[in-house]
């Protein structure tokens, strides 16, 4: 009786492990489809939401780090502001989007 119970438990554990692997695979496949549908900020460089970049003396941020950042905000009027990476830009009245990589 103990051997039968042990064999049944092992089969149940193996079935559960296989079911989990299948669920993980399906979740990973579903996630890859979702990621493909999200627009990348670097593909939107001609967007009117990007502030007018006025230049800076800093280096290229992606050479120093692998991080990527996107900042969005809504402004009441146009104004000049300092970028987090150095340099200046003119923000748009309304929606703004800055993408740093």
N, CA, C and O atoms as a printed pandas DataFrame, in Angstrom:
     atom_number atom_name residue_name chain_id  residue_number  x_coord  y_coord  z_coord
0              1         N          UNK        A               1    0.826   -1.195    0.000
1              2        CA          UNK        A               1    0.000    0.000    0.000
2              3         C          UNK        A               1    0.868    1.256    0.000
3              4         O          UNK        A               1    0.556    2.234   -0.679
4              5         N          UNK        A               2    1.961    1.223    0.767
5              6        CA          UNK        A               2    2.855    2.383    0.827
6              7         C          UNK        A               2    3.524    2.628   -0.516
7              8         O          UNK        A               2    3.708    3.778   -0.915
8              9         N          UNK        A               3    3.895    1.546   -1.228
9             10        CA          UNK        A               3    4.537    1.690   -2.533
10            11         C          UNK        A               3    3.561    2.283   -3.543
11            12         O          UNK        A               3    3.952    3.096   -4.381
12            13         N          UNK        A               4    2.298    1.885   -3.470
13            14        CA          UNK        A               4    1.286    2.417   -4.377
14            15         C          UNK        A               4    1.065    3.897   -4.114
15            16         O          UNK        A               4    0.937    4.683   -5.053
16            17         N          UNK        A               5    1.021    4.281   -2.859
17            18        CA          UNK        A               5    0.828    5.681   -2.493
18            19         C          UNK        A               5    2.023    6.523   -2.941
19            20         O          UNK        A               5    1.862    7.634   -3.445
20            21         N          UNK        A               6    3.229    5.970   -2.748
21            22        CA          UNK        A               6    4.434    6.677   -3.163
22            23         C          UNK        A               6    4.472    6.849   -4.685
23            24         O          UNK        A               6    4.806    7.924   -5.183
24            25         N          UNK        A               7    4.132    5.793   -5.413
25            26        CA          UNK        A               7    4.123    5.869   -6.876
26            27         C          UNK        A               7    3.073    6.876   -7.346
27            28         O          UNK        A               7    3.315    7.651   -8.271
28            29         N          UNK        A               8    1.924    6.855   -6.709
29            30        CA          UNK        A               8    0.868    7.820   -7.059
30            31         C          UNK        A               8    1.309    9.247   -6.781
31            32         O          UNK        A               8    1.026   10.151   -7.567
32            33         N          UNK        A               9    2.001    9.452   -5.669
33            34        CA          UNK        A               9    2.491   10.789   -5.325
34            35         C          UNK        A               9    3.526   11.269   -6.332
35            36         O          UNK        A               9    3.519   12.435   -6.729
36            37         N          UNK        A              10    4.427   10.356   -6.752
37            38        CA          UNK        A              10    5.444   10.730   -7.734
38            39         C          UNK        A              10    4.809   11.088   -9.074
39            40         O          UNK        A              10    5.212   12.054   -9.721
40            41         N          UNK        A              11    3.816   10.304   -9.486
41            42        CA          UNK        A              11    3.128   10.606  -10.740
42            43         C          UNK        A              11    2.387   11.945  -10.660
43            44         O          UNK        A              11    2.388   12.725  -11.613
44            45         N          UNK        A              12    1.766   12.194   -9.528
45            46        CA          UNK        A              12    1.061   13.464   -9.344
46            47         C          UNK        A              12    2.039   14.633   -9.382
47            48         O          UNK        A              12    1.749   15.666   -9.984
48            49         N          UNK        A              13    3.198   14.475   -8.740
49            50        CA          UNK        A              13    4.211   15.537   -8.736
50            51         C          UNK        A              13    4.755   15.773  -10.140
51            52         O          UNK        A              13    4.969   16.918  -10.537
52            53         N          UNK        A              14    4.979   14.697  -10.896
53            54        CA          UNK        A              14    5.481   14.836  -12.264
54            55         C          UNK        A              14    4.448   15.534  -13.146
55            56         O          UNK        A              14    4.795   16.381  -13.968
56            57         N          UNK        A              15    3.183   15.176  -12.969
57            58        CA          UNK        A              15    2.118   15.823  -13.740
58            59         C          UNK        A              15    1.995   17.301  -13.399
59            60         O          UNK        A              15    1.780   18.131  -14.282
60            61         N          UNK        A              16    2.130   17.626  -12.124
61            62        CA          UNK        A              16    2.062   19.019  -11.694
62            63         C          UNK        A              16    3.232   19.822  -12.268
63            64         O          UNK        A              16    3.046   20.953  -12.718
64            65         N          UNK        A              17    4.428   19.245  -12.255
65            66        CA          UNK        A              17    5.607   19.929  -12.805
66            67         C          UNK        A              17    5.428   20.184  -14.297
67            68         O          UNK        A              17    5.785   21.252  -14.794
68            69         N          UNK        A              18    4.876   19.206  -15.011
69            70        CA          UNK        A              18    4.661   19.379  -16.454
70            71         C          UNK        A              18    3.619   20.464  -16.709
71            72         O          UNK        A              18    3.771   21.269  -17.628
72            73         N          UNK        A              19    2.575   20.486  -15.909
73            74        CA          UNK        A              19    1.541   21.507  -16.068
74            75         C          UNK        A              19    2.114   22.902  -15.809
75            76         O          UNK        A              19    1.771   23.856  -16.508
76            77         N          UNK        A              20    2.979   23.017  -14.813
77            78        CA          UNK        A              20    3.604   24.315  -14.521
78            79         C          UNK        A              20    4.491   24.770  -15.675
79            80         O          UNK        A              20    4.461   25.940  -16.055
80            81         N          UNK        A              21    5.283   23.848  -16.235
81            82        CA          UNK        A              21    6.143   24.210  -17.366
82            83         C          UNK        A              21    5.306   24.702  -18.540
83            84         O          UNK        A              21    5.669   25.669  -19.209
84            85         N          UNK        A              22    4.185   24.031  -18.784
85            86        CA          UNK        A              22    3.303   24.452  -19.871
86            87         C          UNK        A              22    2.709   25.827  -19.611
87            88         O          UNK        A              22    2.600   26.642  -20.528
88            89         N          UNK        A              23    2.322   26.089  -18.363
89            90        CA          UNK        A              23    1.764   27.394  -18.015
90            91         C          UNK        A              23    2.810   28.490  -18.160
91            92         O          UNK        A              23    2.506   29.581  -18.641
92            93         N          UNK        A              24    4.034   28.206  -17.749
93            94        CA          UNK        A              24    5.117   29.187  -17.875
94            95         C          UNK        A              24    5.403   29.464  -19.345
95            96         O          UNK        A              24    5.601   30.618  -19.726
96            97         N          UNK        A              25    5.427   28.428  -20.172
97            98        CA          UNK        A              25    5.681   28.595  -21.606
98            99         C          UNK        A              25    4.577   29.438  -22.243
99           100         O          UNK        A              25    4.863   30.337  -23.034
100          101         N          UNK        A              26    3.307   29.152  -21.899
101          102        CA          UNK        A              26    2.198   29.922  -22.463
102          103         C          UNK        A              26    2.262   31.375  -22.012
103          104         O          UNK        A              26    1.997   32.280  -22.804
104          105         N          UNK        A              27    2.610   31.608  -20.753
105          106        CA          UNK        A              27    2.725   32.981  -20.249
106          107         C          UNK        A              27    3.854   33.719  -20.951
107          108         O          UNK        A              27    3.716   34.899  -21.273
108          109         N          UNK        A              28    4.964   33.040  -21.189
109          110        CA          UNK        A              28    6.096   33.674  -21.876
110          111         C          UNK        A              28    5.725   34.005  -23.317
111          112         O          UNK        A              28    6.074   35.074  -23.818
112          113         N          UNK        A              29    5.021   33.098  -23.984
113          114        CA          UNK        A              29    4.602   33.354  -25.361
114          115         C          UNK        A              29    3.613   34.509  -25.416
115          116         O          UNK        A              29    3.697   35.349  -26.312
116          117         N          UNK        A              30    2.685   34.563  -24.480
117          118        CA          UNK        A              30    1.715   35.658  -24.439
118          119         C          UNK        A              30    2.419   36.976  -24.151
119          120         O          UNK        A              30    2.052   38.005  -24.718
120          121         N          UNK        A              31    3.416   36.963  -23.287
121          122        CA          UNK        A              31    4.158   38.177  -22.963
122          123         C          UNK        A              31    4.935   38.708  -24.139
123          124         O          UNK        A              31    5.036   39.922  -24.312
124          125         N          UNK        A              32    5.490   37.827  -24.958
125          126        CA          UNK        A              32    6.257   38.291  -26.116
126          127         C          UNK        A              32    5.347   38.959  -27.136
127          128         O          UNK        A              32    5.767   39.903  -27.805
128          129         N          UNK        A              33    4.121   38.495  -27.268
129          130        CA          UNK        A              33    3.176   39.134  -28.171
130          131         C          UNK        A              33    2.823   40.522  -27.667
131          132         O          UNK        A              33    2.726   41.464  -28.454
132          133         N          UNK        A              34    2.630   40.654  -26.358
133          134        CA          UNK        A              34    2.252   41.930  -25.788
134          135         C          UNK        A              34    3.387   42.944  -25.950
135          136         O          UNK        A              34    3.125   44.102  -26.275
136          137         N          UNK        A              35    4.628   42.540  -25.734
137          138        CA          UNK        A              35    5.764   43.441  -25.848
138          139         C          UNK        A              35    5.922   43.942  -27.277
139          140         O          UNK        A              35    6.289   45.098  -27.487
140          141         N          UNK        A              36    5.654   43.103  -28.245
141          142        CA          UNK        A              36    5.799   43.497  -29.643
142          143         C          UNK        A              36    4.811   44.599  -30.020
143          144         O          UNK        A              36    5.082   45.368  -30.941
144          145         N          UNK        A              37    3.669   44.696  -29.330
145          146        CA          UNK        A              37    2.650   45.681  -29.657
146          147         C          UNK        A              37    2.896   47.041  -29.016
147          148         O          UNK        A              37    2.260   48.017  -29.414
148          149         N          UNK        A              38    3.792   47.143  -28.042
149          150        CA          UNK        A              38    4.044   48.405  -27.357
150          151         C          UNK        A              38    4.991   49.247  -28.208
151          152         O          UNK        A              38    6.086   48.785  -28.529
152          153         N          UNK        A              39    4.604   50.477  -28.587
153          154        CA          UNK        A              39    5.504   51.299  -29.400
154          155         C          UNK        A              39    6.715   51.745  -28.595
155          156         O          UNK        A              39    6.581   52.107  -27.427
156          157         N          UNK        A              40    7.883   51.724  -29.199
157          158        CA          UNK        A              40    9.121   52.136  -28.545
158          159         C          UNK        A              40    9.293   53.643  -28.695
159          160         O          UNK        A              40    9.051   54.171  -29.780
160          161         N          UNK        A              41    9.701   54.351  -27.649
161          162        CA          UNK        A              41    9.881   55.802  -27.751
162          163         C          UNK        A              41   10.864   56.223  -28.836
163          164         O          UNK        A              41   10.673   57.265  -29.463
164          165         N          UNK        A              42   11.920   55.429  -29.071
165          166        CA          UNK        A              42   12.884   55.822  -30.097
166          167         C          UNK        A              42   12.294   55.761  -31.503
167          168         O          UNK        A              42   12.854   56.333  -32.438
168          169         N          UNK        A              43   11.154   55.063  -31.654
169          170        CA          UNK        A              43   10.485   55.018  -32.948
170          171         C          UNK        A              43    9.574   56.226  -33.155
171          172         O          UNK        A              43    9.015   56.402  -34.238
172          173         N          UNK        A              44    9.421   57.050  -32.135
173          174        CA          UNK        A              44    8.521   58.200  -32.191
174          175         C          UNK        A              44    9.286   59.521  -32.212
175          176         O          UNK        A              44    8.773   60.535  -31.739
176          177         N          UNK        A              45   10.503   59.525  -32.752
177          178        CA          UNK        A              45   11.348   60.717  -32.685
178          179         C          UNK        A              45   10.768   61.915  -33.425
179          180         O          UNK        A              45   11.133   63.052  -33.124
180          181         N          UNK        A              46    9.889   61.695  -34.368
181          182        CA          UNK        A              46    9.274   62.804  -35.099
182          183         C          UNK        A              46    7.989   63.277  -34.423
183          184         O          UNK        A              46    7.258   64.085  -34.996
184          185         N          UNK        A              47    7.705   62.799  -33.237
185          186        CA          UNK        A              47    6.491   63.157  -32.516
186          187         C          UNK        A              47    6.509   64.633  -32.118
187          188         O          UNK        A              47    7.553   65.137  -31.703
188          189         N          UNK        A              48    5.385   65.333  -32.234
189          190        CA          UNK        A              48    5.341   66.731  -31.804
190          191         C          UNK        A              48    5.435   66.884  -30.287
191          192         O          UNK        A              48    5.535   68.004  -29.786
192          193         N          UNK        A              49    5.405   65.786  -29.559
193          194        CA          UNK        A              49    5.503   65.845  -28.102
194          195         C          UNK        A              49    6.937   66.039  -27.620
195          196         O          UNK        A              49    7.149   66.431  -26.472
196          197         N          UNK        A              50    7.931   65.772  -28.478
197          198        CA          UNK        A              50    9.318   65.909  -28.055
198          199         C          UNK        A              50    9.683   67.383  -27.938
199          200         O          UNK        A              50    9.403   68.157  -28.854
200          201         N          UNK        A              51   10.307   67.791  -26.822
201          202        CA          UNK        A              51   10.760   69.177  -26.683
202          203         C          UNK        A              51   11.843   69.496  -27.714
203          204         O          UNK        A              51   12.526   68.596  -28.202
204          205         N          UNK        A              52   11.995   70.763  -28.038
205          206        CA          UNK        A              52   13.019   71.213  -28.976
206          207         C          UNK        A              52   14.359   71.224  -28.257
207          208         O          UNK        A              52   14.565   72.029  -27.349
208          209         N          UNK        A              53   15.266   70.349  -28.645
209          210        CA          UNK        A              53   16.580   70.223  -28.002
210          211         C          UNK        A              53   17.473   71.364  -28.455
211          212         O          UNK        A              53   17.586   71.629  -29.652
212          213         N          UNK        A              54   18.108   72.040  -27.505
213          214        CA          UNK        A              54   18.931   73.204  -27.810
214          215         C          UNK        A              54   20.417   72.902  -27.686
215          216         O          UNK        A              54   21.238   73.797  -27.883
216          217         N          UNK        A              55   20.781   71.677  -27.368
217          218        CA          UNK        A              55   22.188   71.300  -27.295
218          219         C          UNK        A              55   22.697   71.222  -25.870
219          220         O          UNK        A              55   22.038   71.666  -24.930
220          221         N          UNK        A              56   23.876   70.652  -25.728
221          222        CA          UNK        A              56   24.498   70.526  -24.419
222          223         C          UNK        A              56   25.959   70.154  -24.574
223          224         O          UNK        A              56   26.428   69.871  -25.676
224          225         N          UNK        A              57   26.667   70.158  -23.468
225          226        CA          UNK        A              57   28.097   69.843  -23.489
226          227         C          UNK        A              57   28.386   68.477  -22.891
227          228         O          UNK        A              57   29.545   68.114  -22.691
228          229         N          UNK        A              58   27.349   67.731  -22.608
229          230        CA          UNK        A              58   27.514   66.427  -21.963
230          231         C          UNK        A              58   27.845   65.341  -22.985
231          232         O          UNK        A              58   27.809   65.578  -24.193
232          233         N          UNK        A              59   28.166   64.158  -22.489
233          234        CA          UNK        A              59   28.429   63.015  -23.355
234          235         C          UNK        A              59   27.149   62.299  -23.728
235          236         O          UNK        A              59   26.058   62.678  -23.300
236          237         N          UNK        A              60   27.295   61.276  -24.518
237          238        CA          UNK        A              60   26.167   60.469  -24.960
238          239         C          UNK        A              60   25.796   59.515  -23.841
239          240         O          UNK        A              60   26.623   58.701  -23.431
240          241         N          UNK        A              61   24.575   59.594  -23.340
241          242        CA          UNK        A              61   24.179   58.851  -22.150
242          243         C          UNK        A              61   24.270   57.339  -22.333
243          244         O          UNK        A              61   24.658   56.639  -21.398
244          245         N          UNK        A              62   23.927   56.819  -23.495
245          246        CA          UNK        A              62   23.910   55.366  -23.650
246          247         C          UNK        A              62   25.307   54.764  -23.644
247          248         O          UNK        A              62   25.439   53.548  -23.499
248          249         N          UNK        A              63   26.338   55.555  -23.795
249          250        CA          UNK        A              63   27.702   55.035  -23.703
250          251         C          UNK        A              63   28.061   54.727  -22.256
251          252         O          UNK        A              63   28.908   53.874  -21.995
252          253         N          UNK        A              64   27.425   55.414  -21.319
253          254        CA          UNK        A              64   27.774   55.272  -19.915
254          255         C          UNK        A              64   26.915   54.240  -19.188
255          256         O          UNK        A              64   27.349   53.701  -18.170
256          257         N          UNK        A              65   25.738   53.958  -19.668
257          258        CA          UNK        A              65   24.821   53.091  -18.932
258          259         C          UNK        A              65   23.896   52.357  -19.898
259          260         O          UNK        A              65   23.737   52.765  -21.049
260          261         N          UNK        A              66   23.301   51.296  -19.433
261          262        CA          UNK        A              66   22.342   50.544  -20.248
262          263         C          UNK        A              66   20.906   50.881  -19.867
263          264         O          UNK        A              66   19.979   50.229  -20.349
264          265         N          UNK        A              67   20.705   51.861  -19.033
265          266        CA          UNK        A              67   19.362   52.230  -18.601
266          267         C          UNK        A              67   18.644   53.018  -19.689
267          268         O          UNK        A              67   19.271   53.675  -20.520
268          269         N          UNK        A              68   17.336   52.941  -19.666
269          270        CA          UNK        A              68   16.499   53.732  -20.561
270          271         C          UNK        A              68   15.428   54.398  -19.720
271          272         O          UNK        A              68   14.858   53.781  -18.820
272          273         N          UNK        A              69   15.161   55.647  -20.014
273          274        CA          UNK        A              69   14.188   56.409  -19.238
274          275         C          UNK        A              69   13.282   57.185  -20.180
275          276         O          UNK        A              69   13.733   57.689  -21.209
276          277         N          UNK        A              70   12.024   57.281  -19.836
277          278        CA          UNK        A              70   11.073   58.126  -20.550
278          279         C          UNK        A              70   10.382   59.002  -19.515
279          280         O          UNK        A              70    9.928   58.511  -18.481
280          281         N          UNK        A              71   10.303   60.288  -19.792
281          282        CA          UNK        A              71    9.659   61.232  -18.887
282          283         C          UNK        A              71    8.549   61.911  -19.676
283          284         O          UNK        A              71    8.777   62.383  -20.790
284          285         N          UNK        A              72    7.346   61.965  -19.103
285          286        CA          UNK        A              72    6.228   62.653  -19.746
286          287         C          UNK        A              72    5.660   63.679  -18.778
287          288         O          UNK        A              72    5.695   63.479  -17.564
288          289         N          UNK        A              73    5.140   64.773  -19.309
289          290        CA          UNK        A              73    4.493   65.778  -18.483
290          291         C          UNK        A              73    3.635   66.665  -19.372
291          292         O          UNK        A              73    3.754   66.654  -20.597
292          293         N          UNK        A              74    2.765   67.433  -18.720
293          294        CA          UNK        A              74    1.905   68.386  -19.413
294          295         C          UNK        A              74    2.252   69.780  -18.902
295          296         O          UNK        A              74    2.264   70.013  -17.694
296          297         N          UNK        A              75    2.533   70.706  -19.815
297          298        CA          UNK        A              75    2.903   72.073  -19.454
298          299         C          UNK        A              75    1.813   73.040  -19.905
299          300         O          UNK        A              75    1.168   72.821  -20.930
300          301         N          UNK        A              76    1.611   74.106  -19.141
301          302        CA          UNK        A              76    0.610   75.108  -19.490
302          303         C          UNK        A              76    1.073   75.995  -20.639
303          304         O          UNK        A              76    0.258   76.461  -21.436
304          305         N          UNK        A              77    2.395   76.232  -20.724
305          306        CA          UNK        A              77    2.934   77.096  -21.781
306          307         C          UNK        A              77    4.352   76.667  -22.127
307          308         O          UNK        A              77    4.969   75.898  -21.391
308          309         N          UNK        A              78    4.869   77.165  -23.248
309          310        CA          UNK        A              78    6.248   76.863  -23.629
310          311         C          UNK        A              78    7.205   77.474  -22.613
311          312         O          UNK        A              78    6.970   78.569  -22.104
312          313         N          UNK        A              79    8.287   76.752  -22.325
313          314        CA          UNK        A              79    9.303   77.260  -21.398
314          315         C          UNK        A              79   10.606   76.526  -21.659
315          316         O          UNK        A              79   10.604   75.398  -22.151
316          317         N          UNK        A              80   11.714   77.167  -21.331
317          318        CA          UNK        A              80   13.031   76.547  -21.455
318          319         C          UNK        A              80   13.323   75.816  -20.151
319          320         O          UNK        A              80   13.060   76.342  -19.069
320          321         N          UNK        A              81   13.863   74.609  -20.250
321          322        CA          UNK        A              81   14.189   73.841  -19.049
322          323         C          UNK        A              81   15.496   73.098  -19.255
323          324         O          UNK        A              81   15.937   72.884  -20.384
324          325         N          UNK        A              82   16.113   72.705  -18.134
325          326        CA          UNK        A              82   17.357   71.949  -18.190
326          327         C          UNK        A              82   17.035   70.466  -18.187
327          328         O          UNK        A              82   16.227   69.998  -17.385
328          329         N          UNK        A              83   17.663   69.737  -19.079
329          330        CA          UNK        A              83   17.460   68.293  -19.161
330          331         C          UNK        A              83   18.195   67.585  -18.028
331          332         O          UNK        A              83   19.213   68.090  -17.556
332          333         N          UNK        A              84   17.707   66.433  -17.580
333          334        CA          UNK        A              84   18.384   65.683  -16.517
334          335         C          UNK        A              84   19.791   65.229  -16.897
335          336         O          UNK        A              84   20.613   64.985  -16.013
336          337         N          UNK        A              85   20.082   65.111  -18.179
337          338        CA          UNK        A              85   21.410   64.676  -18.620
338          339         C          UNK        A              85   22.300   65.859  -18.971
339          340         O          UNK        A              85   23.406   65.671  -19.477
340          341         N          UNK        A              86   21.835   67.072  -18.710
341          342        CA          UNK        A              86   22.565   68.277  -19.075
342          343         C          UNK        A              86   22.043   68.809  -20.391
343          344         O          UNK        A              86   21.443   68.067  -21.168
344          345         N          UNK        A              87   22.261   70.070  -20.647
345          346        CA          UNK        A              87   21.751   70.687  -21.863
346          347         C          UNK        A              87   20.403   71.332  -21.601
347          348         O          UNK        A              87   19.859   71.245  -20.501
348          349         N          UNK        A              88   19.876   71.977  -22.623
349          350        CA          UNK        A              88   18.634   72.720  -22.501
350          351         C          UNK        A              88   17.679   72.324  -23.616
351          352         O          UNK        A              88   18.092   71.846  -24.673
352          353         N          UNK        A              89   16.399   72.533  -23.358
353          354        CA          UNK        A              89   15.371   72.272  -24.362
354          355         C          UNK        A              89   14.199   73.209  -24.105
355          356         O          UNK        A              89   14.065   73.766  -23.015
356          357         N          UNK        A              90   13.361   73.378  -25.106
357          358        CA          UNK        A              90   12.147   74.167  -24.956
358          359         C          UNK        A              90   10.976   73.203  -24.908
359          360         O          UNK        A              90   10.722   72.476  -25.869
360          361         N          UNK        A              91   10.256   73.198  -23.779
361          362        CA          UNK        A              91    9.107   72.297  -23.662
362          363         C          UNK        A              91    7.926   72.875  -24.421
363          364         O          UNK        A              91    7.785   74.091  -24.552
364          365         N          UNK        A              92    7.097   72.001  -24.909
365          366        CA          UNK        A              92    5.904   72.381  -25.652
366          367         C          UNK        A              92    4.779   72.735  -24.698
367          368         O          UNK        A              92    4.742   72.247  -23.568
368          369         N          UNK        A              93    3.869   73.575  -25.144
369          370        CA          UNK        A              93    2.635   73.779  -24.402
370          371         C          UNK        A              93    1.798   72.523  -24.624
371          372         O          UNK        A              93    1.605   72.106  -25.766
372          373         N          UNK        A              94    1.311   71.928  -23.572
373          374        CA          UNK        A              94    0.565   70.673  -23.682
374          375         C          UNK        A              94    1.435   69.491  -23.311
375          376         O          UNK        A              94    2.258   69.582  -22.400
376          377         N          UNK        A              95    1.257   68.379  -24.012
377          378        CA          UNK        A              95    1.977   67.147  -23.679
378          379         C          UNK        A              95    3.421   67.186  -24.151
379          380         O          UNK        A              95    3.725   67.710  -25.223
380          381         N          UNK        A              96    4.311   66.621  -23.330
381          382        CA          UNK        A              96    5.735   66.520  -23.644
382          383         C          UNK        A              96    6.207   65.106  -23.342
383          384         O          UNK        A              96    5.678   64.438  -22.454
384          385         N          UNK        A              97    7.213   64.658  -24.094
385          386        CA          UNK        A              97    7.800   63.338  -23.898
386          387         C          UNK        A              97    9.293   63.431  -24.157
387          388         O          UNK        A              97    9.709   63.850  -25.238
388          389         N          UNK        A              98   10.107   63.045  -23.177
389          390        CA          UNK        A              98   11.562   62.963  -23.357
390          391         C          UNK        A              98   11.961   61.509  -23.173
391          392         O          UNK        A              98   11.501   60.840  -22.248
392          393         N          UNK        A              99   12.814   61.031  -24.053
393          394        CA          UNK        A              99   13.299   59.656  -23.992
394          395         C          UNK        A              99   14.812   59.695  -23.928
395          396         O          UNK        A              99   15.463   60.296  -24.783
396          397         N          UNK        A             100   15.374   59.049  -22.908
397          398        CA          UNK        A             100   16.821   59.018  -22.716
398          399         C          UNK        A             100   17.278   57.576  -22.738
399          400         O          UNK        A             100   16.656   56.718  -22.112
400          401         N          UNK        A             101   18.357   57.297  -23.449
401          402        CA          UNK        A             101   18.909   55.953  -23.459
402          403         C          UNK        A             101   20.411   56.012  -23.425
403          404         O          UNK        A             101   21.070   54.972  -23.427
